[in-house]
Amino acid sequence: QVQLVESGGGLVQVGDSLRLSCAASGRIISSNAKGWFRQAPGKEREFVAAITWNGGSTYYADSVKGRFTISRDNAKNTVYLQMNSLKSEDTAVYYCAAGLGSWLVQPNRPDEYHYWGQGTQVTVSS
């Protein structure tokens, strides 16, 4: 059974940091490309960050560039999203996603990803 399980969300204040984790299991092999998306209430799901199979290439939305860092540990089949200098507009449900292959053609497109987690809530309070 394929699973992506996110953790690490919570309620923080503006300027704080959080680290999200996404543990993969089942058919999602450790070398699949992975990404993070988020969805705020009343808004569409938007791309946050992505990483290729070996971490050699990373991609970020302009809104998080310089504040968020995506990384992975293939031995643990886990991908991380370190979020620093959080803003109220970062409040959303954050979803982990995995592609079918090791690379991504258009990392910001949800249809690049085949597997999705259930999401973890991040709330940034001012």
C-alpha positions in Angstrom: 0.0 0.0 0.0 1.3 3.4 -1.0 1.5 6.0 1.8 2.9 9.4 2.2 2.5 10.6 5.8 3.2 14.2 6.7 4.1 15.5 10.2 5.4 18.5 11.9 2.7 21.0 11.4 1.3 23.2 14.1 0.5 26.6 15.4 3.4 29.1 15.5 3.9 32.8 15.5 5.1 35.1 12.7 8.9 34.8 12.4 9.0 31.3 13.9 10.3 28.2 12.2 8.8 24.7 11.6 10.2 21.6 9.9 7.7 19.3 8.1 8.5 15.7 7.4 7.0 13.3 4.9 7.7 9.6 5.3 7.0 7.4 2.3 6.3 3.7 2.2 4.9 1.0 0.0 5.5 1.4 -3.7 7.0 4.9 -3.4 10.7 4.1 -3.8 13.2 6.3 -2.1 14.5 7.7 -5.4 11.2 9.2 -6.6 11.2 13.0 -7.0 9.1 14.6 -4.3 7.5 17.9 -3.7 5.5 20.0 -1.3 2.3 21.9 -2.1 -0.1 23.9 0.1 -3.7 25.0 0.1 -5.1 27.8 2.1 -8.8 28.2 2.8 -10.7 29.3 -0.3 -7.6 29.1 -2.5 -6.3 26.6 -5.0 -3.5 24.2 -4.2 -0.1 25.9 -4.9 3.4 24.6 -5.4 5.9 25.2 -2.6 9.0 23.2 -3.3 10.4 20.1 -5.0 13.5 18.0 -5.1 14.9 15.4 -7.5 15.8 11.9 -6.5 19.3 12.7 -5.3 18.7 16.3 -4.1 20.8 17.6 -7.0 18.1 19.9 -8.1 15.6 21.8 -5.9 12.8 24.1 -7.0 10.9 26.8 -5.0 8.0 29.1 -5.4 9.0 32.7 -5.4 6.9 33.3 -2.3 9.1 30.9 -0.2 12.5 31.3 -1.8 15.1 32.2 0.7 12.9 31.1 3.6 12.1 27.5 3.0 14.5 24.6 2.3 13.6 21.2 0.9 15.8 18.2 1.6 15.6 14.5 1.6 17.1 11.4 3.3 16.7 8.5 0.9 17.9 6.0 3.5 14.8 6.9 5.5 12.6 7.5 2.5 11.7 10.9 4.0 11.6 14.4 2.6 11.7 17.5 4.7 10.6 21.1 4.4 12.4 23.5 6.7 10.3 26.7 7.0 11.9 29.8 8.5 10.7 33.3 9.0 7.1 32.2 8.7 4.5 34.7 7.7 0.8 34.7 8.2 0.3 34.1 4.5 2.1 30.7 4.9 -0.9 29.4 6.8 -2.3 26.4 4.9 -2.6 22.7 4.8 0.8 21.4 3.5 0.8 18.3 1.3 3.6 16.0 0.4 3.7 14.5 -3.1 5.8 12.0 -5.0 6.3 11.6 -8.7 6.6 8.3 -10.6 10.2 8.9 -11.6 13.4 10.4 -10.3 13.1 13.7 -12.2 10.5 16.4 -12.8 9.8 18.2 -16.0 7.5 20.9 -14.5 7.9 20.6 -10.8 5.3 23.2 -10.0 2.5 21.3 -11.7 0.4 19.0 -9.5 -0.1 16.6 -12.4 3.7 15.8 -12.2 3.0 13.9 -9.0 1.3 10.6 -8.7 1.0 10.1 -4.9 -0.2 12.5 -2.3 -0.3 12.6 1.5 -3.3 13.7 3.6 -1.7 17.0 4.6 -0.6 18.7 7.8 -2.0 22.0 9.0 0.4 24.9 9.5 -1.0 28.0 11.1 1.0 31.2 11.5 -0.4 33.6 14.0 0.3 37.3 14.2 
